[in-house]
Amino acid sequence: MIAVAELTVGEVVAERSVHLTRESLVRYAGASGDFNPIHYRDDVASSVGLPGVLAHGMLTMGLAVETIVPWLGDAGRIVEYGARFTRPVVVDPETGADVTVVAKVGAVDEGTARIDLTVTHADTTVLGKAQVRIRVA
C-alpha cells in the first residue's frame, strides 16, 4: 500500500490518453444500457442543439478514474469519487476523440489522500473538480 510519506502534493502519479470512436460509444451503450441516441446519431444530437454525438458522461468519468488504478494496485482503495461535467466530449464519426487524463496528488491527510484528475479533450477541460479520495497507509 502507498504510504503517506511517499506522496507529495502536486506530484503526477498517473496519466494517459484514451482514443474514443463511435464504436467505443456503441460498446459502452451495450454495457451500460444507455441507448440515448445523442450518443450515436448525429441528426438527433443536432436536433437538440448539441455540436455532435457525445461520449457518455459516465464513460468519461470511468476512464478518468481508471487511470489511477494501476498506480493504486487495488481499485478497492478508492473511497470516494466525484466530478462535474463542464464540457461534452464530441466524438467525430471519422477521427473520434482523444481524452487525456492527468492525476496529481491534491492533498494528503492521515489515512487518505486526494487525487485531482485533469480531464481534457481538444485542449478543453471536460470534467471539473474531478477528485478521488483514496486510502493510504
N, C-alpha and C positions, 0 to 999 in steps of 0.2 A: 504494500500500500504506500502511496505517496505520503511523505511526511511534511508537516507544516514548514519545517526548516528548509525543505527543498524548494519551496515556492517563493518567487519574487514577484511582487506586484509589477505589472507591465510586461512580464515575460510572455512571449509567444510559446504556447505549449502544443499547438496543432494548427495545421492549415491544409486546405485542399481546394481544388476546383472540380465541380461536377458539371458535365455536359448533359443537358436535358434535350430530348427530342419529343416530337409528338407521340412517338411510340412509348416513350417513358411515361407520358401522361395517361395513355390508354392502359398501360400495365398497372399504374397506380390506381386508376379508376376501378379496375377489376379487383385489385387487392383491398381497396378501401370501401367500395360500394358507392363512391361519389361519382355519379354519372351526369353531373350538371353539364349541359352542352357548352358552357363557356370554356370548358377545358378541352374541347376537341372540335368545335365548329366555329369557323371564322364568322359566318353570317350571324349566328346567334350572339357571339361576343360583340360584334359591331352594332347589332340592333339594340343592345342595352348600353351603348356608349363606351365600350372598352376598346383599348387600342389593338386588340388581337386576342388570340387564345391565351389563357393564363394557366400557369402551373398552379396546382392545388396548393393552398396555403399550408396545409398540414404536411404536404410533401416537402415544401421548402423548410418548414420547421424541423422535420425529421432528418433531412440530410444535413442540416446545420448542426444539430446536437450530436448526430452520429460521428461527426468529425472528431470529437474528443474521446470516443470510446476506445480506440486503440491505445491512446496515451493513458487513459484511466486503467485499462486492463479488465474492467468489470463495469458494465452498464448499471449494475445494481448499486453502485456508489453515487449515482445521481439521485439527489434528494428532492430537487425542485427545478423546474424549467419554465420559463415564460418569455414571451416576446410580443411585440406589437407589429402588426402588418402596416408598413409605411408606403410601400410601392409594390405593384404587381410584377411578377416575372412573366414577361411576354415571350412565348415560345414560337419563334418563326417556323413556318412549315418547311423551309429549306435548310436554314442554318441552325435551328434550335436555339438554345440559350445556355450561356455559361454562368454558373452561380459559384462565387468564391466565398469561402468561409475562413476567417482568421480567429483563432481562440487565444485570448490573453488572460492572464491572472488579473482579476479586478480587485480582489480583496482577500485577505487571509484572516480567519478567526480561529478560535480554539475549536478544533474538530471539524471545521468546514472551510471551504474556500469558494469564492465566487469567480466563475469563469465568464468573461464577457465575450460574446460572439459578434463579430462584424460580418454581416452577410450582404454581399453586393452582387448586382447584375448590371452590366453595361455602365459601370462606374457610378451606380446609384445604390444607396442603402435600401434593402428591401425588407429587412426586419429591424425594428427599432427596439432598443432596450432588451436585446436578446441576452438573457443571463441564465447561467446554470449554477446551481448550488451543489457542491459535491462533498462527500465525506472524505476526510484526510486523517492520517494518524497523528 
